[in-house]
Amino acid sequence: MSQDDQPVLSDRGRTEAAARQRRQAEALRANLARRKAQGRARAEGEAGSEGGGEPCPPSDPGVQD
């Protein structure tokens, strides 16, 4: 190991590490976008209705309570 505690990588190793870092960065951006969209949808849903869901369908006349 070098003084910086970083392994010495070959050209191929540096290329693979850079590709891995790009994939991880892309995955993190996609995850953040999904989480933001989910948060916005939840906030919009809370502001729009107090009930929190759809009403139950009417029960069948043959079903006893």
N, C-alpha and C positions, 0 to 999 in steps of 0.2 A: 504494500500500500504506500501511497505517496504521503507527503507531509499533511495534505489536506484530508486524509482518510478517504480519498476517492480512488477507486480502482483505475488502473491504467487500461484504457480501452483501445482496441484496434479500430481501424476505419469502419469495419463492419459493425463492431460493438457500438461505436458512436452513432452510426446510422440507425441501428435498431433502437437504441436508447432515445434518440430524437423522435423516431416514429412512434414509440410507445408514449412518450410525453405528449405528442400531438393528439394521439387517440384519447389519452386521459383528459386532456384539456377540452377536447370536443365533447366527451361524455359528461364532464362536469358542467359545461355550458348547457347541454341538452337537459340535464337533470335540473339545473337552476331554472331554466325556462318552464319546464313542466311544473315545478313546485310553485313558481310565481303564478302561472295560469290557474293552478289548483287553488291557491290562496285567493286569487281574484274571484274565481267562481264561487268559493265558499262565502266570501264577503258579500258578493252580489246576491247570493241566495238568502243570506241572513237578513239583508236589508229589504228584500222583496217580500218575504212572508215570515210570519211569526210561527206558523204551524210546523214547519220543518219537513214537510212531505206531502204526498198525495192523500186524499181522503180514502177511507176504506170503501170498497164496493158494497152495495147493499147485499144483505144475506139472502140466500135462497129461502123461499117459503117452506120448503121441506126440512130445513135445518132447525133444530131446537136450540134455544139459548142455554 
